[in-house]
């Protein structure tokens, strides 16, 4: 009888912990989705930077690619 009670208690604890983690993950996911929204201007800026980067690669021209980065950008 003690073994059954122990198993039931452990299962209940595992279920409770599992539900708690699911709720935390959903909360973190919705928080992340709110934080990741970008404005139209931001999206256009990213798209333009990617276009400069790709066009510079197509033409093998670093001066075009450089437009995708800030003036003080460095690579290490």
Secondary structure, 3 states (H helix, E strand, C coil): CHHHHHHHHHHHHHHHHHHHHHHHHHHHHHHHHHHCCCCHHHHHHHHHHHHHHHHHHHHCCHHHHHCCCCCCCCCC
